[in-house]
Amino acid sequence: MEPSAEVTYRRFAARDVQPARRLSGAVGWAHREEDWEFVRALGSGWVAMAEGEVRGTALTWRHDSRYGSIGMVIVEPGWQGRGIGRQLVERALLTLGDRSLTLNGTREGRRMYERLGFRVVGTLEQHQGAPGNVPPTKLGRGERLRPVGASDVPRLVKLGLAASGLRRAKLMHALLAVSEGIALDRGDETVGFALCRRFGHGRVVGPVVAPDAVRAQALIGHWAAVHAGTFLRTDVDRALGLGPWLAELGMPEVDAALTMVRGEAPGRRGDVTAFSVVNQALG
Ligand SMILES: CC(C)(COP(=O)(O)OP(=O)(O)OC[C@H]1O[C@@H](n2cnc3c(N)ncnc32)[C@H](O)[C@@H]1OP(=O)(O)O)[C@@H](O)C(=O)NCCC(=O)NCCS
């Protein structure tokens, strides 16, 4: 490229999904066009244009009036190191106003985000593979797994809020339209769930919300058994310790992202925990 080539910025439009997929493929991300469309439809974003082509992307999501996220920040390899990433993230920050923000960033992006006021608060492990023998997990008395139905949306939104501090009803509706789901009931109460949907090279399990690690294993183990021998991914918070169990299942850690926050981190509000995220972008 010409070093002097002009770079302009405009809002991300539906027609940008196809070039955006080309960029994510160029940096080794597995997203299909459908995966881009899913995240785009839930938020908004920016593209960097040069020589008539999309050279960079950044998406934003407003979870509520207090919290938001940034993700899918990519600059085409031949155009990196010229300030495009920073320009895109600065525009994303303006879109999100004074909300506190979270993101899961690569090591490559760390310095850029730190200079823009983000700090590292954790690590998100990317686990994937074709799960093999799934040992059955023993549930407690009165506990059972059952399929999730459309009428579960309010319950799942409530559990999501308890686990993450975010009330994300629109996201839950969108997820249930493309996911299979399993819920963990204890007596009359639903105390956990795990969704599974097509993504990238196969399927992804997430979000997973559970009262503890044993129940999270029962929920993830359900999908590992249903889809045994096929490509399955899940992204888990390292601090919660599921990594070795997933590796034994045939889903080793293949990469890790840094969880970063700008402002105040949304906090858990109940006695359940988010073990796996929806995806790295949405958290
Ligand atoms: C991360 C990424 C978006 C940065 O885009 P970019 O256009 O190259 O970044 P910029 O030129 O705006 O540089 C931003 C800052 O990061 C620093 N930086 C850029 N590339 C770097 C690298 N390879 N290693 C360390 N720091 C780097 C720059 O010095 C700059 O700091 P400054 O603004 O204080 O001078 C780009 O490298 C990329 O697309 N990587 C692959 C996908 C990815 O990892 N995305 C982030 C996921 S959240």
Ligand as a Chemical Component Dictionary entry (heavy atoms), coordinates in Angstrom:
data_LIG
# 
_chem_comp.id                   LIG 
_chem_comp.type                 NON-POLYMER 
_chem_comp.pdbx_formal_charge   0 
_chem_comp.three_letter_code    LIG 
# 
loop_
_chem_comp_atom.comp_id 
_chem_comp_atom.atom_id 
_chem_comp_atom.alt_atom_id 
_chem_comp_atom.type_symbol 
_chem_comp_atom.charge 
_chem_comp_atom.model_Cartn_x 
_chem_comp_atom.model_Cartn_y 
_chem_comp_atom.model_Cartn_z 
_chem_comp_atom.pdbx_ordinal 
LIG C1  C1  C 0 -4.590 -5.178 17.827 1  
LIG C2  C2  C 0 -4.780 -4.463 16.512 2  
LIG C3  C3  C 0 -6.268 -4.215 16.280 3  
LIG C4  C4  C 0 -4.051 -3.109 16.596 4  
LIG O1  O1  O 0 -4.319 -2.382 15.392 5  
LIG P1  P1  P 0 -3.208 -1.425 14.757 6  
LIG O2  O2  O 0 -3.873 -0.591 13.737 7  
LIG O3  O3  O 0 -2.059 -2.230 14.348 8  
LIG O4  O4  O 0 -2.824 -0.579 16.060 9  
LIG P2  P2  P 0 -2.318 0.916  16.095 10 
LIG O5  O5  O 0 -1.372 1.151  14.958 11 
LIG O6  O6  O 0 -3.469 1.852  16.225 12 
LIG O7  O7  O 0 -1.526 0.899  17.428 13 
LIG C5  C5  C 0 -2.195 0.961  18.675 14 
LIG C6  C6  C 0 -1.183 0.886  19.786 15 
LIG O8  O8  O 0 -0.691 -0.446 19.896 16 
LIG C7  C7  C 0 0.719  -0.461 19.727 17 
LIG N1  N1  N 0 1.000  -1.612 18.881 18 
LIG C8  C8  C 0 0.608  -1.797 17.618 19 
LIG N2  N2  N 0 1.016  -2.992 17.182 20 
LIG C9  C9  C 0 1.693  -3.556 18.201 21 
LIG C10 C10 C 0 2.359  -4.795 18.375 22 
LIG N3  N3  N 0 2.426  -5.705 17.393 23 
LIG N4  N4  N 0 2.910  -5.063 19.567 24 
LIG C11 C11 C 0 2.846  -4.142 20.566 25 
LIG N5  N5  N 0 2.235  -2.972 20.465 26 
LIG C12 C12 C 0 1.670  -2.677 19.297 27 
LIG C13 C13 C 0 1.103  0.819  19.059 28 
LIG O9  O9  O 0 2.366  1.251  19.481 29 
LIG C14 C14 C 0 0.002  1.764  19.493 30 
LIG O10 O10 O 0 0.330  2.405  20.688 31 
LIG P3  P3  P 0 0.273  4.018  20.738 32 
LIG O11 O11 O 0 -1.039 4.423  20.132 33 
LIG O12 O12 O 0 0.359  4.343  22.166 34 
LIG O13 O13 O 0 1.433  4.417  19.912 35 
LIG C15 C15 C 0 -4.160 -5.256 15.328 36 
LIG O14 O14 O 0 -2.832 -5.566 15.637 37 
LIG C16 C16 C 0 -4.908 -6.516 14.975 38 
LIG O15 O15 O 0 -5.869 -6.508 14.221 39 
LIG N6  N6  N 0 -4.465 -7.674 15.510 40 
LIG C17 C17 C 0 -5.098 -8.948 15.239 41 
LIG C18 C18 C 0 -6.488 -9.017 15.838 42 
LIG C19 C19 C 0 -6.458 -8.655 17.293 43 
LIG O16 O16 O 0 -5.645 -9.156 18.041 44 
LIG N7  N7  N 0 -7.394 -7.781 17.694 45 
LIG C20 C20 C 0 -7.545 -7.309 19.048 46 
LIG C21 C21 C 0 -8.579 -8.158 19.638 47 
LIG S1  S1  S 0 -9.478 -7.431 20.881 48 
# 
loop_
_chem_comp_bond.comp_id 
_chem_comp_bond.atom_id_1 
_chem_comp_bond.atom_id_2 
_chem_comp_bond.value_order 
_chem_comp_bond.pdbx_ordinal 
LIG C1  C2  SING 1  
LIG C2  C3  SING 2  
LIG C2  C4  SING 3  
LIG C2  C15 SING 4  
LIG C4  O1  SING 5  
LIG O1  P1  SING 6  
LIG P1  O2  DOUB 7  
LIG P1  O3  SING 8  
LIG P1  O4  SING 9  
LIG O4  P2  SING 10 
LIG P2  O5  DOUB 11 
LIG P2  O6  SING 12 
LIG P2  O7  SING 13 
LIG O7  C5  SING 14 
LIG C5  C6  SING 15 
LIG C6  O8  SING 16 
LIG C6  C14 SING 17 
LIG O8  C7  SING 18 
LIG C7  N1  SING 19 
LIG C7  C13 SING 20 
LIG N1  C8  SING 21 
LIG N1  C12 SING 22 
LIG C8  N2  DOUB 23 
LIG N2  C9  SING 24 
LIG C9  C10 SING 25 
LIG C9  C12 DOUB 26 
LIG C10 N3  SING 27 
LIG C10 N4  DOUB 28 
LIG N4  C11 SING 29 
LIG C11 N5  DOUB 30 
LIG N5  C12 SING 31 
LIG C13 O9  SING 32 
LIG C13 C14 SING 33 
LIG C14 O10 SING 34 
LIG O10 P3  SING 35 
LIG P3  O11 DOUB 36 
LIG P3  O12 SING 37 
LIG P3  O13 SING 38 
LIG C15 O14 SING 39 
LIG C15 C16 SING 40 
LIG C16 O15 DOUB 41 
LIG C16 N6  SING 42 
LIG N6  C17 SING 43 
LIG C17 C18 SING 44 
LIG C18 C19 SING 45 
LIG C19 O16 DOUB 46 
LIG C19 N7  SING 47 
LIG N7  C20 SING 48 
LIG C20 C21 SING 49 
LIG C21 S1  SING 50 
# 
